[in-house]
Amino acid sequence: MDAPVKPTAKVAAKANPSRVRPTRAEAEEAVKTLIGWAGDDPAREGLLDTPGRVVRAYEEFFAGYREDGAAALERTFEEVDGYDDIVLVRDILFSSHCEHHMVPFVGKAHIAYLPGDRVVGLSKLGRIVDVFGRRLQTQEIMTAQIINAIGEQLKPNGAAVMLEAEHLCMTIRGIHKHGATTVTTQFTGVFRDDPAEQARFLALVRGSA
């Protein structure tokens, strides 16, 4: 099997352990500042509890920083009983946040791999999408992170990842292009080297195989 796609420094970067994380109180004060900057009064009744709610929401939105993507795939199974064809999980719904504007992008992921000597529980493929999605992201980097984790943990004969998403930074601001969808793909092993396997993956994703 070919080596996993080499991640960029940005993809591979770990959180800086020396960085001091702001306190919850500091985070809530930052939200109050943004409310005031937007033109409203953070002290009015309807906004009094908003900073706390926002911080709690951010804990959920960005829970992926506290999780290890590779660890989500650590438990594998060697009993494949001769199965040597594509394993595909498609239409995995996800949401993430654009690292440029901190607004959501939402869509679905399709993940396939051709097993080597091990397989993983199907729910774990959905789990790895959540781990990387719950961070400030670009769709391109998220695609690479998913396929690299699969390559490192499963050592498959090939893997394929497709993400399709609508970016609110394009639809509710900027150029306001509602309905525009961004598609990113990444292939390793047989899916990268054999056009017929790529075509088969795409046909299975589209439900036409």
C-alpha positions, -999 to 999 in steps of 0.1 A, spaced: 0 0 0 12 35 -7 21 57 22 -7 80 35 -9 114 20 17 136 36 0 162 57 10 198 55 25 213 86 -8 230 92 -26 196 91 -1 179 113 2 207 138 -7 199 174 -21 223 199 7 243 215 10 228 250 26 260 263 -4 281 253 -25 292 282 -62 286 276 -84 316 285 -107 311 315 -144 308 310 -149 342 325 -125 357 300 -143 340 272 -176 353 284 -161 388 286 -150 385 250 -185 376 239 -198 407 257 -172 428 239 -184 414 205 -221 421 214 -212 457 222 -191 460 191 -220 448 170 -241 476 184 -262 461 211 -261 463 249 -248 432 266 -265 443 298 -300 443 284 -323 416 297 -324 394 265 -286 393 263 -276 389 300 -272 351 297 -260 351 261 -222 351 269 -226 319 290 -247 303 264 -222 311 236 -193 297 256 -212 265 263 -220 262 226 -184 267 217 -174 238 240 -197 216 219 -188 232 185 -150 228 191 -149 196 212 -126 181 185 -96 200 200 -99 177 231 -100 145 210 -75 125 190 -87 116 155 -64 86 152 -76 73 186 -111 71 172 -99 43 149 -76 24 173 -99 -6 178 -97 -27 147 -107 -62 138 -85 -87 119 -113 -112 112 -124 -103 77 -131 -139 65 -117 -132 31 -136 -100 24 -114 -79 0 -137 -53 -16 -147 -18 -9 -162 -7 25 -181 25 20 -201 47 45 -217 75 26 -239 105 36 -223 111 70 -238 144 80 -214 169 96 -210 205 106 -178 225 111 -167 261 113 -147 280 87 -114 291 102 -115 323 82 -149 337 94 -159 313 122 -192 306 106 -205 271 99 -202 249 69 -224 219 68 -226 189 45 -219 152 43 -189 130 40 -184 98 20 -156 75 32 -144 42 16 -114 20 21 -102 -13 7 -92 -34 37 -57 -48 41 -57 -72 70 -81 -53 93 -114 -35 94 -129 -10 118 -164 -6 132 -185 15 108 -196 40 134 -159 49 139 -158 64 104 -186 87 114 -168 94 146 -136 105 129 -156 130 108 -170 145 140 -135 147 157 -120 167 128 -152 186 120 -155 201 155 -126 224 151 -119 256 131 -113 242 97 -110 244 60 -128 217 40 -96 208 22 -76 203 54 -104 183 70 -105 160 40 -68 153 43 -69 148 81 -96 121 77 -78 101 50 -44 104 68 -60 90 100 -75 61 81 -41 54 65 -22 55 97 -45 33 117 -60 8 92 -32 5 67 -57 -2 39 -49 -10 3 -65 23 -5 -88 49 8 -112 75 -6 -128 105 10 -152 130 -4 -168 159 14 -196 180 1 -206 211 20 -223 244 19 -203 273 34 -223 300 51 -194 324 46 -205 322 9 -242 322 15 -250 347 43 -221 371 37 -197 381 10 -210 370 -24 -243 355 -11 -243 325 -34 -270 304 -19 -270 267 -27 -234 266 -39 -217 234 -28 -180 228 -24 -167 192 -31 -133 180 -20 -118 146 -26 -86 127 -16 -74 93 -27 -47 69 -16 -35 35 -28 -56 17 -54 -81 46 -54 -54 70 -64 -36 47 -89 -65 30 -106 -90 53 -124 -115 24 -125 -115 22 -87 -120 59 -84 -149 57 -108 -164 28 -88 -162 48 -56 -179 78 -72 -206 56 -87 -213 40 -53 -214 75 -37 -240 86 -63 -259 53 -59 -255 44 -95 -233 13 -91 
